[in-house]
Amino acid sequence: MTKEQEQIMKEVNEPTDQKEIKAVEKDGIPSEGSFRQELHEMTHQKVRANKKRGSQQMTAEQIDRMLGILKSVEGTEDHYEHFDFYKKSLEAWDKGDFSNAVTVHNTIWEWQNGTIGRATGLMSEEEESEYIKRNF
């Protein structure tokens, strides 16, 4: 793992001071399906599963970006159906709490009618480090 990857992992796993989350421009707002898939792929960095399709590196910036998207759609015609679930999940991650990652993964997996790749637990720090090295 590179020093940069180690730093990203450290930043993601340690809680940080709360900062202002900025809304994103209208053209930066994905469909709910795309948002959900991105969130799902972020969980792959944290969970054990026998099959994973897609990967999105989980960084503090990525979590903030996703929260900014939610801020942008809140109370608008683009409001996501599962807004509260996404917000609660991302706010925990923003505080360095990833204990919900298996639940987040499997909930989205079920919404997508998943048949293989159910998450069975959280990876150890060593497993996560190896995952980052292989995928990013």
TORKOL-4160 file (C-alpha; in steps of 0.2 Angstrom, whole numbers, padded with zeros to 4 digits, m for minus):
136
<pt num="1" X="0000" Y="0000" Z="0000"/>
<pt num="2" X="0007" Y="0017" Z="m0004"/>
<pt num="3" X="0009" Y="0031" Z="0008"/>
<pt num="4" X="m0006" Y="0040" Z="0000"/>
<pt num="5" X="m0017" Y="0025" Z="0002"/>
<pt num="6" X="m0012" Y="0023" Z="0020"/>
<pt num="7" X="m0016" Y="0041" Z="0023"/>
<pt num="8" X="m0033" Y="0040" Z="0015"/>
<pt num="9" X="m0037" Y="0024" Z="0025"/>
<pt num="10" X="m0031" Y="0033" Z="0041"/>
<pt num="11" X="m0042" Y="0049" Z="0037"/>
<pt num="12" X="m0057" Y="0039" Z="0033"/>
<pt num="13" X="m0056" Y="0028" Z="0049"/>
<pt num="14" X="m0053" Y="0042" Z="0061"/>
<pt num="15" X="m0067" Y="0054" Z="0066"/>
<pt num="16" X="m0064" Y="0072" Z="0061"/>
<pt num="17" X="m0071" Y="0088" Z="0067"/>
<pt num="18" X="m0088" Y="0092" Z="0059"/>
<pt num="19" X="m0087" Y="0103" Z="0044"/>
<pt num="20" X="m0100" Y="0111" Z="0033"/>
<pt num="21" X="m0106" Y="0100" Z="0020"/>
<pt num="22" X="m0109" Y="0109" Z="0003"/>
<pt num="23" X="m0123" Y="0106" Z="m0009"/>
<pt num="24" X="m0118" Y="0101" Z="m0026"/>
<pt num="25" X="m0123" Y="0109" Z="m0043"/>
<pt num="26" X="m0139" Y="0102" Z="m0051"/>
<pt num="27" X="m0129" Y="0094" Z="m0065"/>
<pt num="28" X="m0118" Y="0085" Z="m0052"/>
<pt num="29" X="m0134" Y="0076" Z="m0044"/>
<pt num="30" X="m0135" Y="0057" Z="m0049"/>
<pt num="31" X="m0151" Y="0047" Z="m0051"/>
<pt num="32" X="m0155" Y="0038" Z="m0035"/>
<pt num="33" X="m0150" Y="0022" Z="m0043"/>
<pt num="34" X="m0133" Y="0028" Z="m0047"/>
<pt num="35" X="m0131" Y="0036" Z="m0030"/>
<pt num="36" X="m0136" Y="0019" Z="m0022"/>
<pt num="37" X="m0124" Y="0009" Z="m0032"/>
<pt num="38" X="m0110" Y="0021" Z="m0028"/>
<pt num="39" X="m0114" Y="0019" Z="m0009"/>
<pt num="40" X="m0115" Y="0000" Z="m0011"/>
<pt num="41" X="m0098" Y="0000" Z="m0020"/>
<pt num="42" X="m0090" Y="0010" Z="m0006"/>
<pt num="43" X="m0095" Y="m0003" Z="0007"/>
<pt num="44" X="m0085" Y="m0016" Z="m0002"/>
<pt num="45" X="m0069" Y="m0008" Z="0006"/>
<pt num="46" X="m0076" Y="m0012" Z="0023"/>
<pt num="47" X="m0086" Y="m0029" Z="0021"/>
<pt num="48" X="m0082" Y="m0047" Z="0019"/>
<pt num="49" X="m0092" Y="m0055" Z="0004"/>
<pt num="50" X="m0088" Y="m0070" Z="m0007"/>
<pt num="51" X="m0091" Y="m0059" Z="m0023"/>
<pt num="52" X="m0090" Y="m0040" Z="m0025"/>
<pt num="53" X="m0095" Y="m0031" Z="m0041"/>
<pt num="54" X="m0087" Y="m0014" Z="m0042"/>
<pt num="55" X="m0077" Y="m0003" Z="m0031"/>
<pt num="56" X="m0077" Y="0015" Z="m0026"/>
<pt num="57" X="m0064" Y="0020" Z="m0014"/>
<pt num="58" X="m0070" Y="0027" Z="0003"/>
<pt num="59" X="m0062" Y="0043" Z="0007"/>
<pt num="60" X="m0067" Y="0057" Z="0018"/>
<pt num="61" X="m0069" Y="0068" Z="0002"/>
<pt num="62" X="m0081" Y="0055" Z="m0006"/>
<pt num="63" X="m0091" Y="0054" Z="0010"/>
<pt num="64" X="m0093" Y="0073" Z="0010"/>
<pt num="65" X="m0097" Y="0073" Z="m0008"/>
<pt num="66" X="m0111" Y="0060" Z="m0005"/>
<pt num="67" X="m0118" Y="0070" Z="0009"/>
<pt num="68" X="m0118" Y="0086" Z="m0002"/>
<pt num="69" X="m0128" Y="0077" Z="m0015"/>
<pt num="70" X="m0141" Y="0072" Z="m0001"/>
<pt num="71" X="m0141" Y="0090" Z="0005"/>
<pt num="72" X="m0145" Y="0096" Z="m0013"/>
<pt num="73" X="m0160" Y="0084" Z="m0016"/>
<pt num="74" X="m0167" Y="0086" Z="0002"/>
<pt num="75" X="m0185" Y="0092" Z="0000"/>
<pt num="76" X="m0184" Y="0094" Z="m0019"/>
<pt num="77" X="m0193" Y="0085" Z="m0033"/>
<pt num="78" X="m0177" Y="0075" Z="m0034"/>
<pt num="79" X="m0178" Y="0069" Z="m0016"/>
<pt num="80" X="m0172" Y="0051" Z="m0015"/>
<pt num="81" X="m0185" Y="0038" Z="m0009"/>
<pt num="82" X="m0172" Y="0030" Z="0003"/>
<pt num="83" X="m0165" Y="0047" Z="0008"/>
<pt num="84" X="m0165" Y="0044" Z="0027"/>
<pt num="85" X="m0156" Y="0028" Z="0026"/>
<pt num="86" X="m0142" Y="0035" Z="0015"/>
<pt num="87" X="m0141" Y="0050" Z="0027"/>
<pt num="88" X="m0140" Y="0040" Z="0043"/>
<pt num="89" X="m0127" Y="0028" Z="0035"/>
<pt num="90" X="m0116" Y="0042" Z="0028"/>
<pt num="91" X="m0117" Y="0053" Z="0044"/>
<pt num="92" X="m0110" Y="0038" Z="0054"/>
<pt num="93" X="m0096" Y="0035" Z="0041"/>
<pt num="94" X="m0092" Y="0054" Z="0042"/>
<pt num="95" X="m0089" Y="0051" Z="0061"/>
<pt num="96" X="m0078" Y="0036" Z="0058"/>
<pt num="97" X="m0091" Y="0023" Z="0063"/>
<pt num="98" X="m0092" Y="0010" Z="0050"/>
<pt num="99" X="m0101" Y="m0003" Z="0061"/>
<pt num="100" X="m0116" Y="m0001" Z="0049"/>
<pt num="101" X="m0107" Y="m0006" Z="0033"/>
<pt num="102" X="m0113" Y="m0024" Z="0033"/>
<pt num="103" X="m0131" Y="m0018" Z="0035"/>
<pt num="104" X="m0129" Y="m0004" Z="0022"/>
<pt num="105" X="m0121" Y="m0017" Z="0010"/>
<pt num="106" X="m0134" Y="m0030" Z="0012"/>
<pt num="107" X="m0149" Y="m0018" Z="0012"/>
<pt num="108" X="m0144" Y="m0011" Z="m0005"/>
<pt num="109" X="m0140" Y="m0029" Z="m0011"/>
<pt num="110" X="m0158" Y="m0034" Z="m0006"/>
<pt num="111" X="m0165" Y="m0019" Z="m0015"/>
<pt num="112" X="m0155" Y="m0024" Z="m0030"/>
<pt num="113" X="m0162" Y="m0042" Z="m0029"/>
<pt num="114" X="m0144" Y="m0049" Z="m0025"/>
<pt num="115" X="m0141" Y="m0067" Z="m0027"/>
<pt num="116" X="m0123" Y="m0069" Z="m0024"/>
<pt num="117" X="m0111" Y="m0058" Z="m0013"/>
<pt num="118" X="m0120" Y="m0055" Z="0003"/>
<pt num="119" X="m0109" Y="m0047" Z="0016"/>
<pt num="120" X="m0105" Y="m0058" Z="0031"/>
<pt num="121" X="m0095" Y="m0046" Z="0042"/>
<pt num="122" X="m0083" Y="m0032" Z="0043"/>
<pt num="123" X="m0065" Y="m0034" Z="0036"/>
<pt num="124" X="m0050" Y="m0033" Z="0048"/>
<pt num="125" X="m0039" Y="m0018" Z="0046"/>
<pt num="126" X="m0026" Y="m0029" Z="0037"/>
<pt num="127" X="m0040" Y="m0036" Z="0025"/>
<pt num="128" X="m0045" Y="m0018" Z="0021"/>
<pt num="129" X="m0027" Y="m0013" Z="0018"/>
<pt num="130" X="m0025" Y="m0027" Z="0006"/>
<pt num="131" X="m0042" Y="m0023" Z="m0003"/>
<pt num="132" X="m0036" Y="m0005" Z="m0005"/>
<pt num="133" X="m0019" Y="m0011" Z="m0012"/>
<pt num="134" X="m0028" Y="m0022" Z="m0025"/>
<pt num="135" X="m0042" Y="m0011" Z="m0030"/>
<pt num="136" X="m0035" Y="0007" Z="m0030"/>
